[in-house]
Amino acid sequence: MTELAPENIVEAPFAEALSERYLAYALSTIMSRSLPDVRDGLKPVHRRLLYAMRMLKLDPKTGYKKCARVVGDVIGKYHPHGDQSVYDALVRLAQDFSVRYPLVDGQGNFGNIDGDNAAAMRYTEARMTEVAAVLMEGLEEDAVDFRATYDGEEEEPVVFPGPFPNLLANGSSGIAVGMATNIPPHNVGELMDGLQLLIEGRRDKSLEITTQQLIDRIPGPDFPTGEQIVEPRENIIQAYETGRGSFRVRAKWEKEELPRGLYNIVITEIPYQVQKSKLIEKIAELISEKKLPILTDVRDESAEDMRIVLEPKNRTVDEKILMESLYKLTELETRFSLNLNVIASDNRPRVLSLRETLESFLDHQVVVLLRRSQFRLAKIERRLEILSGYLIAYLNLDEIIRIIREEDHPKEEMMRAFKLTDTQAEAILNMRLRALRKLEEVEIRTEHTKLEGERSKIKALIASPKLQWLDLGDKFADMKKRFGQDTDLGKRRTRFGEAPTVEIMPIEAMIEKEPITVVCSKRGWIRALKGHTKPEEELKYKEGDSEKFRFHAYTTDKVFLFASNGKIFTLGGDKLPGGRGNGEPVRLLVDMDASDEVISLLPFMPGGRMMVASSIGKGFIVEADNAVAMTKGGKQIVNLPGEAVATHCIPVSGDSVAVIGDNRKLLVFGLDELPTMNRGQGVVLQRYKDGGMSDLITFHRDEGLTWPMGGKGDRWRTETELAPWTGKRGNAGRLPPMGFPRNKKFR
């Protein structure tokens, strides 16, 4: 291993060295990869792709070339990155469902709205579209600066000069370091109307153009996939004023009538950037999991046009309620975020408003107009100089011929004799003999006069801002004529509307109410049998397992599961495993540790109350509505210190509580002595020297306390004289009456 020479080692603090390198990486990502330029709306990879296609002469009216050829030129000359990333960028520019105004005309498989990938670059071909050609108008007229490519062998444009507002027309998205951009596509005809309004404001300084006036002409995004925007106008105005916001976008659907009063719903347009295949999978999943029981089937009948068919359960289903439910549960409704973060005219990234974005584009077009005008003026001046020399030659033709034939240095002699410039003398010497005819002299004089007139107009244009705005206005009017609303490409696809005020049925209300019997074994296997089984009906369990809980419920019910870790889990009655077989382990349905046990399983009663307690003899009352858990992780109800475990969760009924400990002491006290809490350890129910709590129960004092007597037969005893065992909460209690079960349980 070669050791570095001491002079090649630079000592620097690690934090400083790291920050410098990370800053360099961040700036490179922001400026050269992720954010578009406000002037042409392109990132470097897109600009280099289109410029390479221009160099390959892939104009809209010429033939196609293999995409592999294009990608090879891009990575070989302009963009030293991976070929696949460059090809992916090319593919996106050709997808009419991704780009509002495609910049690449692709031939072959370029992917589809289902999310399928494009064919390999060796199988596909491409050329530029007319829009791309417009973007590069003026490149050969010194309209923009060029810079050296990465290897210094060639040059590439810093930005494109064309009068097409690509940033807003096609939008852009990207994630940089510490910032991101997300710009929706817009309608070019409407953008041109907005630019004309700003030009009016610049021509007449007394006019004050507001964002609201701009929104009147540019009402909002125009997505390539159509759909509908249902965002309130005031929200759209605020988003465009700040450069940040979002648009609520919905799929388009229509009702298709069928015989006998039946109908289907046909979705013809889906939100922008939503993959159709994943959308259909999600709807099918809702159907299979019975989360949307009013829908029975979904079919994809799409060909060239989109056609997703939804089949409601019956003719009585309200189609608006069905669609509102689908909007809520699927990507048939999405929100498209607006984040107008771009590389601004000062070459710094920042968030612009709609007006600032259009103003920046206007400023760029003024610079381009002046540079193209200066370039044309220089060309005219040179041509007029040459034509003036030709006219001098025609007036002195015989002498010119003599000088050329007889003089050793004819160029210098002509320049001296007729006061010609070097350019004029060189042009005369390069004239062909057939150009000496009389008709050619007339044509030269005509061209000279015409160019002088054009020169005067260009000089007037350069000197007059008013004429510059008129010229730009004409260019924008031409853009609107070529790509505006009156063309097939430019007509508005996205409509605006208000979200229907339809009251959505809760998902629970859509579940069919069917009777079930919920069964859970001692080992934690849970299932739901159809119908209400009789208590004496025997059920099968795994070997060594037996029944622990069994109760009647309905598919629309929620079921509370209380675990020894003090958590309550909520299960949907319709989501419990079926009654065939032994069911499933409850730990597959909720996030319980293997060491946790199921303490209680009971139906959720809205408005009801439950009493919870732990092994250390502490407890409290919790309202059932506050105990519902929305996730598989459950909701912590009882806080457990040390090695304590939760032991009880029972419905509250009655006015008294009976508690018995491991020491066989019984205590009865009023239910009103217990606090109602959402979470905690609770208060002391009964005090123990050794051991803990064995069992507890709530009951009506006037009905007495009942417990099983044991032995053969189903015999129960009820004790109404409870004064000896009645006391305050937290007392030790007394031994229970004779005959109380030795297992110290009330049930």
C-alpha positions in Angstrom: 0.0 0.0 0.0 1.4 3.4 -1.1 1.8 5.9 1.8 0.7 9.5 1.2 3.4 12.1 1.3 3.2 14.5 4.3 2.5 17.4 1.9 -0.6 15.6 0.5 -2.2 15.2 4.0 -4.6 18.0 5.0 -5.6 18.2 8.6 -9.1 19.5 9.2 -11.8 19.0 11.9 -14.0 16.1 11.0 -17.3 18.0 11.4 -16.0 20.8 9.1 -14.8 18.4 6.4 -18.1 16.5 6.6 -20.3 19.6 6.4 -18.3 20.9 3.4 -18.7 17.7 1.5 -22.4 17.2 2.4 -23.1 20.8 1.3 -21.4 20.1 -2.0 -23.6 17.0 -2.4 -26.7 18.8 -1.4 -26.1 21.7 -3.9 -25.4 19.2 -6.7 -28.6 17.4 -6.0 -30.7 20.6 -5.8 -29.2 22.4 -8.8 -28.3 19.5 -11.1 -30.8 16.8 -10.5 -34.1 17.4 -8.6 -35.4 21.0 -9.1 -36.6 22.3 -12.5 -35.5 25.7 -13.9 -38.2 28.3 -13.8 -37.3 29.5 -17.4 -37.9 26.2 -19.3 -39.3 23.9 -16.6 -36.7 21.2 -17.3 -34.2 19.4 -15.1 -30.7 18.8 -16.6 -31.4 15.2 -17.6 -34.5 16.2 -19.6 -32.7 19.2 -21.2 -29.8 17.0 -22.2 -32.1 14.3 -23.6 -33.9 16.8 -25.9 -30.7 18.5 -27.0 -29.1 15.1 -27.9 -32.2 14.3 -29.9 -31.9 17.6 -31.7 -28.2 16.9 -32.5 -29.4 13.5 -33.9 -31.9 15.5 -36.1 -34.9 13.7 -34.6 -37.3 16.4 -35.6 -41.0 15.8 -35.5 -41.2 15.3 -39.3 -38.2 13.0 -39.6 -38.0 9.3 -38.9 -37.5 7.6 -35.5 -34.3 6.3 -34.0 -33.7 3.6 -31.4 -33.9 4.9 -27.9 -30.7 3.1 -27.1 -29.0 5.4 -29.6 -30.4 8.5 -27.9 -29.5 7.3 -24.4 -26.0 6.4 -25.6 -25.4 9.9 -26.9 -26.8 11.5 -23.7 -24.6 9.5 -21.3 -21.6 9.6 -23.6 -21.6 13.4 -24.3 -23.8 15.3 -21.8 -25.0 13.3 -18.8 -22.6 10.9 -17.1 -25.1 8.9 -15.2 -26.7 5.5 -15.4 -28.4 4.6 -18.7 -31.5 3.2 -17.0 -32.3 6.4 -15.2 -31.8 8.4 -18.4 -34.1 6.0 -20.3 -36.7 6.2 -17.5 -36.7 10.0 -17.9 -37.1 9.6 -21.7 -40.0 7.2 -21.2 -41.9 9.6 -18.9 -41.6 12.4 -21.5 -43.3 10.2 -24.0 -46.2 9.0 -21.8 -49.4 11.0 -22.5 -50.8 9.9 -19.1 -47.8 11.3 -17.3 -47.0 14.4 -19.3 -49.7 16.9 -20.3 -47.8 17.9 -23.5 -45.4 15.1 -24.4 -42.0 16.2 -25.4 -41.0 12.8 -26.9 -42.9 11.0 -29.6 -42.4 7.3 -28.8 -42.9 4.3 -31.0 -43.2 0.9 -29.3 -44.1 -0.1 -25.7 -43.6 2.9 -23.4 -45.6 1.5 -20.5 -49.2 2.2 -19.5 -51.5 3.6 -16.8 -51.6 0.2 -15.1 -48.1 0.7 -14.0 -46.5 -1.7 -16.5 -42.9 -0.8 -17.4 -41.8 0.2 -20.9 -39.9 -2.2 -23.1 -36.1 -2.2 -23.1 -34.5 0.7 -24.9 -33.2 -1.5 -27.7 -36.9 -2.3 -28.7 -38.3 1.3 -28.6 -37.8 4.3 -30.9 -38.3 8.0 -30.4 -38.2 11.4 -31.9 -39.1 14.9 -30.7 -42.6 16.3 -30.7 -43.6 19.7 -32.0 -43.7 21.0 -28.4 -40.1 20.0 -27.9 -39.1 21.7 -31.1 -40.7 24.9 -30.0 -38.9 24.7 -26.7 -35.6 24.8 -28.6 -36.5 27.6 -31.0 -33.6 30.1 -31.1 -30.8 27.8 -29.9 -28.9 28.5 -33.1 -29.5 32.3 -32.8 -27.4 32.9 -29.6 -30.7 33.2 -27.6 -29.2 31.5 -24.5 -25.7 30.8 -23.1 -23.9 27.5 -23.7 -21.5 25.8 -21.3 -18.9 23.0 -21.7 -20.0 19.5 -21.2 -18.6 17.4 -18.4 -15.6 16.3 -20.5 -15.0 19.7 -22.1 -15.3 18.3 -25.6 -18.6 19.8 -26.6 -21.1 22.4 -25.5 -24.7 22.2 -24.2 -27.3 24.9 -23.6 -27.8 26.2 -20.0 -31.5 26.6 -20.6 -33.9 26.4 -23.6 -35.2 29.7 -25.1 -38.5 28.6 -26.6 -41.8 30.6 -25.9 -43.5 27.5 -24.4 -44.2 27.8 -20.6 -43.2 24.2 -20.0 -42.8 24.5 -16.2 -46.5 25.0 -15.6 -47.7 23.3 -18.8 -46.1 19.9 -17.9 -45.4 20.4 -14.2 -42.6 18.7 -12.4 -41.8 16.7 -9.3 -38.6 15.8 -7.4 -37.0 15.3 -4.0 -33.7 17.1 -3.3 -31.8 17.4 -0.1 -33.9 19.3 2.5 -36.4 20.4 -0.1 -38.8 19.0 -2.8 -41.0 20.2 -5.6 -44.4 19.2 -6.9 -46.0 21.2 -9.7 -49.2 20.1 -11.4 -49.6 20.4 -15.2 -51.8 23.3 -16.6 -53.5 24.2 -19.8 -51.3 26.0 -22.3 -54.1 28.1 -23.7 -55.0 29.3 -20.3 -51.3 30.0 -19.4 -51.1 32.1 -22.6 -54.2 34.1 -21.5 -52.5 34.7 -18.1 -49.2 35.8 -19.8 -51.2 38.2 -22.0 -52.8 39.7 -18.9 -49.3 40.2 -17.3 -48.1 41.8 -20.6 -51.0 44.3 -20.4 -49.9 45.1 -16.8 -46.4 45.8 -18.0 -47.5 47.9 -20.9 -49.9 49.9 -18.7 -48.3 50.6 -15.3 -51.6 51.8 -13.9 -53.0 48.3 -14.1 -52.5 46.2 -11.0 -52.8 42.5 -11.8 -54.0 40.4 -8.9 -53.8 36.7 -8.3 -57.5 36.5 -8.5 -57.5 38.0 -12.0 -54.9 35.4 -13.0 -57.0 32.6 -11.6 -59.9 33.9 -13.7 -57.8 33.0 -16.7 -55.9 30.1 -15.2 -58.5 28.4 -13.0 -56.3 25.5 -11.9 -54.4 22.4 -13.0 -55.3 20.5 -16.2 -54.2 16.9 -15.7 -53.5 14.6 -18.6 -55.8 11.9 -17.2 -58.8 14.2 -16.9 -60.8 13.8 -13.7 -62.4 16.5 -11.6 -61.1 19.1 -9.2 -63.4 19.7 -6.2 -61.3 22.2 -4.3 -63.0 25.5 -3.2 -61.9 28.5 -5.3 -60.6 30.4 -2.2 -58.2 27.5 -1.4 -57.0 27.5 -5.0 -56.3 31.2 -4.9 -54.4 30.9 -1.6 -52.3 28.0 -3.0 -51.3 30.0 -6.0 -50.6 33.1 -3.9 -48.2 31.2 -1.6 -46.9 28.6 -4.0 -48.0 25.9 -1.5 -51.3 24.0 -1.2 -53.2 21.1 -2.5 -56.0 20.2 -4.9 -58.7 17.6 -4.1 -59.0 15.5 -7.2 -61.8 12.9 -7.9 -62.3 10.2 -10.6 -65.1 10.7 -13.1 -67.9 8.2 -13.2 -71.3 7.7 -14.8 -74.3 5.5 -14.2 -75.0 2.8 -16.8 -78.6 1.7 -16.7 -79.3 -2.1 -17.1 -82.6 -4.0 -17.6 -85.0 -4.6 -14.7 -83.9 -1.5 -12.8 -80.4 -2.7 -12.3 -77.4 -0.5 -13.0 -73.6 -0.4 -13.0 -71.2 2.4 -12.3 -68.5 3.0 -15.0 -65.3 4.9 -14.0 -63.9 6.6 -17.1 -61.2 8.8 -15.6 -59.0 8.2 -12.5 -56.8 10.8 -10.7 -53.4 11.8 -12.0 -50.5 9.4 -11.1 -52.8 6.7 -9.7 -52.1 3.3 -11.2 -55.2 1.6 -12.4 -54.1 -1.9 -11.5 -53.4 -1.0 -7.9 -56.7 0.9 -7.7 -58.7 -2.1 -8.9 -56.8 -4.4 -6.4 -57.7 -2.1 -3.6 -61.4 -2.1 -4.5 -61.3 -5.9 -4.9 -59.7 -6.1 -1.4 -62.5 -4.1 0.1 -65.0 -6.5 -1.5 -63.3 -9.6 -0.3 -62.8 -8.3 3.2 -66.5 -7.2 3.3 -65.5 -3.6 4.1 -67.9 -2.4 1.5 -70.8 -4.8 1.4 -72.9 -2.6 -0.9 -70.5 -3.4 -3.7 -70.3 -7.0 -5.1 -67.9 -6.9 -8.1 -65.3 -4.8 -9.9 -64.2 -5.4 -13.5 -61.6 -3.8 -15.8 -63.1 -3.5 -19.3 -60.6 -0.9 -20.5 -59.3 -0.9 -24.1 -58.0 2.3 -25.5 -60.5 4.2 -23.3 -60.7 3.6 -19.5 -63.6 1.6 -18.3 -63.7 0.3 -14.8 -67.1 -1.3 -14.0 -68.5 -1.4 -10.5 -71.5 -3.7 -9.7 -73.6 -2.6 -6.7 -75.2 -5.3 -4.5 -78.7 -4.5 -5.6 -80.8 -1.9 -7.3 -81.7 -0.2 -4.0 -78.1 0.9 -3.3 -77.7 4.7 -3.8 -75.0 5.2 -6.3 -73.9 8.5 -4.7 -73.4 6.9 -1.3 -71.5 4.1 -2.9 -69.2 6.4 -4.8 -68.7 8.7 -1.7 -67.7 5.6 0.2 -65.2 4.6 -2.5 -63.8 8.1 -2.6 -63.1 7.8 1.1 -61.6 4.3 1.1 -59.6 4.3 -2.2 -57.5 6.5 -4.5 -60.5 7.4 -6.5 -60.1 10.6 -4.6 -56.6 12.0 -3.9 -55.0 15.2 -3.0 -52.3 16.6 -5.3 -49.9 18.8 -3.4 -48.6 22.1 -4.9 -45.1 23.0 -4.0 -43.8 25.6 -6.5 -40.1 25.2 -5.5 -37.9 25.9 -8.5 -34.5 27.2 -9.5 -35.4 30.9 -9.8 -34.0 33.5 -12.3 -31.2 34.3 -9.8 -30.1 30.7 -9.9 -31.3 30.1 -6.3 -33.9 27.5 -5.2 -37.1 29.0 -3.7 -40.8 28.7 -3.6 -42.6 31.1 -6.1 -46.2 32.2 -6.4 -48.1 31.6 -9.7 -47.6 35.3 -10.6 -43.8 35.2 -9.8 -43.5 32.0 -11.9 -45.1 33.6 -14.9 -43.2 36.9 -14.4 -39.9 35.0 -14.4 -40.9 33.3 -17.7 -41.8 36.7 -19.2 -38.4 38.1 -18.1 -36.7 35.1 -19.7 -38.6 35.6 -23.0 -37.6 39.3 -23.1 -33.9 38.4 -22.7 -34.3 35.7 -25.4 -36.1 38.2 -27.7 -33.3 40.8 -27.3 -30.5 38.3 -27.8 -32.2 36.8 -30.9 -32.8 40.3 -32.2 -29.1 41.3 -31.7 -28.0 38.1 -33.4 -30.3 38.8 -36.4 -29.1 42.4 -36.5 -25.5 41.3 -36.6 -26.3 38.9 -39.5 -28.1 41.7 -41.4 -25.2 44.1 -40.9 -22.8 41.6 -42.2 -25.0 40.8 -45.2 -25.6 44.5 -46.0 -21.8 45.0 -45.9 -21.4 42.3 -48.4 -24.2 43.5 -50.6 -22.8 47.0 -50.6 -19.5 45.6 -51.9 -21.3 43.7 -54.6 -23.1 46.9 -55.8 -19.7 48.7 -55.9 -18.4 45.8 -58.0 -21.3 46.1 -60.5 -20.7 49.8 -60.9 -17.0 49.3 -61.6 -17.1 45.9 -63.1 -14.5 46.4 -65.9 -12.0 47.9 -63.5 -12.6 45.1 -61.0 -11.9 42.5 -63.7 -8.8 44.3 -64.8 -7.4 44.4 -61.2 -8.1 40.7 -60.7 -6.4 39.8 -64.0 -3.4 42.1 -63.9 -2.5 42.9 -60.2 -0.4 40.6 -58.1 -2.4 41.4 -55.0 -5.9 42.1 -56.3 -7.6 42.2 -52.8 -5.4 45.0 -51.4 -5.7 46.9 -54.7 -9.5 46.7 -54.7 -9.6 47.8 -51.1 -7.4 50.8 -51.9 -9.1 51.8 -55.1 -12.8 51.5 -54.0 -12.4 51.9 -50.2 -13.7 48.4 -49.6 -13.5 46.5 -46.3 -11.7 43.2 -46.0 -15.1 41.3 -45.9 -16.3 43.1 -49.1 -13.1 42.5 -51.0 -13.2 38.8 -50.0 -16.8 38.4 -51.1 -16.1 40.0 -54.5 -13.2 37.7 -55.1 -15.4 34.7 -54.2 -18.2 35.7 -56.7 -19.0 33.3 -59.5 -18.9 34.4 -63.1 -22.6 33.7 -63.6 -23.4 36.1 -60.8 -22.2 39.0 -63.0 -25.4 39.0 -65.1 -27.6 42.1 -65.0 -30.6 40.3 -63.3 -28.3 39.4 -60.3 -27.6 43.1 -59.8 -31.4 43.8 -59.6 -31.9 41.0 -57.0 -29.0 42.3 -54.9 -30.5 45.8 -54.8 -33.9 44.4 -53.9 -32.4 42.3 -51.1 -30.4 45.3 -49.9 -33.5 47.4 -49.6 -35.4 44.7 -47.8 -32.7 44.1 -45.3 -32.4 47.8 -44.6 -36.1 47.8 -43.7 -35.7 44.8 -41.5 -32.7 46.4 -39.7 -34.7 49.5 -39.0 -37.5 47.4 -37.4 -35.1 45.4 -35.3 -33.3 48.5 -34.0 -36.7 50.0 -33.1 -37.7 46.7 -31.4 -34.5 46.7 -29.3 -35.0 50.3 -28.3 -38.7 50.1 -27.4 -40.1 47.9 -24.6 -43.6 48.6 -25.9 -42.7 46.9 -29.2 -41.0 44.1 -27.3 -44.3 43.3 -25.5 -46.2 43.5 -28.7 -43.8 41.0 -30.3 -44.1 38.6 -27.3 -47.9 39.0 -27.3 -47.9 37.9 -31.0 -45.7 34.9 -30.1 -48.0 33.8 -27.3 -51.0 34.2 -29.5 -49.4 31.9 -32.0 -48.6 29.4 -29.2 -52.3 29.4 -28.1 -53.3 28.9 -31.7 -51.0 25.9 -32.1 -51.5 24.3 -28.7 -54.5 26.0 -27.1 -58.1 24.9 -26.2 -59.2 24.7 -29.9 -56.7 21.9 -30.6 -57.1 18.2 -29.8 -54.0 18.3 -27.7 -54.8 21.5 -25.9 -58.5 21.3 -25.0 -59.1 21.3 -21.2 -59.4 17.8 -19.8 -59.9 18.4 -16.1 -63.2 19.9 -15.0 -64.1 21.8 -11.8 -67.0 21.0 -9.5 -68.1 21.0 -5.9 -67.9 17.9 -3.8 -71.4 16.4 -3.3 -72.8 16.9 0.2 -73.8 13.3 0.6 -73.9 11.8 4.1 -71.6 8.8 4.0 -72.8 5.7 5.8 -70.3 4.5 8.4 -68.6 1.3 7.4 -70.2 -0.5 10.3 -73.6 0.4 8.9 -72.8 -1.4 5.7 -71.9 -4.7 7.3 -74.8 -7.2 7.2 -76.1 -7.9 10.7 -75.9 -11.6 11.2 -75.9 -13.5 14.5 -72.7 -15.2 15.5 -71.4 -17.0 18.6 -67.9 -15.9 19.6 -65.8 -18.7 21.1 -62.3 -18.5 22.6 -60.3 -21.4 24.1 -58.0 -21.4 27.0 -55.0 -21.5 24.7 -56.3 -18.3 22.9 -57.8 -19.8 19.7 -60.7 -17.6 18.6 -63.5 -18.1 16.1 -67.0 -16.9 15.3 -69.7 -19.6 14.6 -72.7 -18.6 12.4 -75.9 -18.2 14.4 -76.5 -18.4 18.1 -75.5 -21.8 19.4 -77.1 -23.3 22.5 -75.0 -23.2 25.7 -75.2 -27.0 26.1 -74.0 -27.6 22.5 -70.6 -29.2 22.5 -67.8 -27.8 20.4 -64.6 -29.3 19.2 -61.2 -28.0 20.4 -57.6 -29.0 19.8 -56.3 -31.8 21.9 -55.5 -30.5 25.4 -57.5 -27.4 24.9 -61.0 -26.4 26.1 -63.5 -23.6 26.1 -62.9 -20.4 28.1 -65.3 -17.8 26.6 -68.5 -18.2 24.7 -71.2 -15.5 24.1 -73.7 -14.4 21.5 -73.1 -11.4 19.3 -73.6 -10.0 15.8 -71.3 -9.3 12.9 -71.9 -5.6 13.4 -70.7 -5.7 17.0 -67.2 -4.9 18.3 -65.6 -7.3 20.7 -63.4 -6.3 23.6 -60.4 -8.4 24.5 -58.7 -7.6 27.8 -55.2 -9.0 28.3 -53.1 -9.6 31.4 -50.8 -6.7 30.3 -53.6 -4.3 31.1 -54.5 -3.5 27.4 -57.9 -3.6 25.7 -57.9 -4.7 22.1 -60.9 -4.1 19.8 -62.0 -6.7 17.3 -64.7 -6.4 14.6 -67.3 -9.1 14.8 -67.2 -9.4 10.9 -63.4 -9.9 11.0 -63.3 -12.8 13.4 -62.1 -16.2 11.9 -64.9 -18.4 10.7 -66.3 -21.3 12.7 -64.9 -24.0 10.6 -62.0 -25.8 12.3 -60.5 -24.4 15.5 -60.3 -20.8 14.5 -57.0 -18.8 14.6 -54.7 -17.8 17.5 -55.8 -14.4 18.8 -52.2 -13.2 18.6 -52.6 -13.1 14.8 -55.4 -10.5 15.1 -53.8 -8.3 17.8 -50.3 -7.4 18.9 -50.0 -9.5 22.1 -46.9 -11.0 23.5 -46.7 -14.8 23.9 -46.5 -14.3 27.7 -49.8 -12.3 27.8 -53.1 -14.1 28.5 -56.6 -13.4 27.5 -58.4 -12.3 30.7 -61.8 -11.2 29.4 -63.6 -11.4 26.1 -66.9 -9.5 26.0 -69.1 -7.6 23.5 -68.7 -3.8 23.4 -71.8 -2.0 24.7 -71.9 1.6 23.6 -72.5 3.8 26.6 -71.7 1.0 29.0 -69.1 0.8 31.8 -66.6 -1.8 32.8 -64.7 -2.5 36.0 -61.0 -3.4 35.6 -58.7 -4.7 38.4 -55.2 -6.1 38.9 -53.7 -8.8 41.0 -52.6 -6.3 43.7 -56.2 -5.5 44.5 -56.5 -2.2 42.8 -59.1 -1.2 40.3 -61.4 1.4 38.8 -64.3 1.9 36.4 -63.7 2.7 32.7 -66.3 3.9 30.2 -66.6 1.5 27.3 -66.7 4.3 24.7 -63.3 5.5 25.9 -61.7 2.0 25.8 -62.2 1.4 22.1 -58.7 0.8 20.4 -58.3 1.8 16.8 -55.1 -0.2 16.1 -53.8 -3.7 16.5 -51.6 -2.4 19.3 -54.6 -2.0 21.6 -55.1 0.7 24.3 -53.3 0.6 27.6 -56.0 0.8 30.4 -54.4 -0.6 33.6 -50.9 0.5 34.6 -49.1 -2.4 36.2 -46.3 -1.9 38.7 -43.6 -4.5 39.2 -44.8 -8.1 38.6 -48.5 -7.3 38.9 -50.9 -8.5 36.1 -54.4 -7.5 35.1 -57.0 -10.0 36.3 -60.5 -8.7 35.7 -62.5 -6.7 33.2 -66.3 -7.2 33.9 -69.4 -5.2 32.8 -70.8 -3.0 35.6 -74.3 -3.8 36.7 -75.8 -3.0 40.1 -74.8 -0.7 42.9 -72.3 -2.8 45.0 -68.9 -4.6 44.6 -67.9 -7.8 46.3 -64.2 -8.7 46.5 -62.5 -11.8 47.8 -58.8 -12.3 48.3 -56.4 -15.2 48.2 -56.7 -15.1 52.0 -60.4 -16.0 51.8 -61.6 -12.7 53.2 -64.7 -11.1 51.7 -65.5 -7.4 51.4 -68.6 -5.7 50.2 -68.7 -1.9 49.4 -70.7 0.6 47.3 -69.9 0.9 43.6 -70.0 4.7 44.0 -66.7 4.5 46.0 -64.8 3.6 42.7 -63.5 6.4 40.5 -64.1 6.5 36.7 -60.8 6.8 34.9 -59.4 6.3 31.3 -56.1 4.9 32.5 -54.2 4.2 35.7 -53.5 1.8 38.5 -56.8 2.6 40.2 -57.6 2.7 43.9 -57.2 0.0 46.5 -60.3 -2.3 46.5 -59.2 -4.6 49.4 -56.1 -4.6 51.6 -54.0 -7.8 52.0 -51.1 -8.8 54.2 -50.2 -11.7 52.0 -51.2 -12.7 48.5 -53.6 -10.7 46.4 -57.1 -10.5 44.9 -58.8 -13.7 43.9 -62.1 -12.5 42.4 -64.6 -9.6 42.3 -68.2 -9.1 41.1 -70.7 -6.2 40.9 -74.3 -6.9 41.9 -77.6 -5.3 43.2 -77.5 -5.2 47.0 -81.2 -5.6 47.4 -81.1 -8.8 45.3 -78.2 -10.2 47.4 -74.9 -11.8 46.6 -75.1 -15.2 44.8 -72.5 -17.9 44.4 -72.5 -21.6 43.3 -72.7 -24.2 46.1 -70.7 -26.9 44.4 -71.4 -30.6 44.5 -73.8 -32.4 42.1 -76.5 -30.3 40.4 -76.7 -26.7 39.5 -77.3 -25.3 43.0 -76.8 -21.6 44.0 -77.0 -19.7 47.2 -78.0 -16.1 47.7 -77.0 -14.1 50.8 -79.0 -11.0 51.4 -77.8 -10.2 55.0 -74.4 -8.8 54.0 -73.8 -6.4 57.0 -71.0 -8.4 58.5 -69.0 -8.2 55.3 -69.9 -4.6 54.4 -67.3 -1.9 54.9 -65.4 0.8 53.2 -63.3 0.3 50.1 -59.8 -0.7 51.1 -60.7 -2.7 54.3 -59.4 -6.2 54.8 -62.9 -7.9 55.0 -64.0 -11.0 56.9 -64.2 -14.7 56.1 -67.1 -15.5 53.9 -70.3 -17.4 54.9 -70.2 -21.1 55.4 -70.5 -22.9 52.1 -68.6 -20.3 50.0 -66.6 -22.0 47.2 -63.1 -23.1 48.2 -61.8 -21.9 44.9 -62.6 -18.4 46.1 -64.6 -17.5 42.9 -68.1 -15.9 42.6 -68.8 -17.8 39.4 
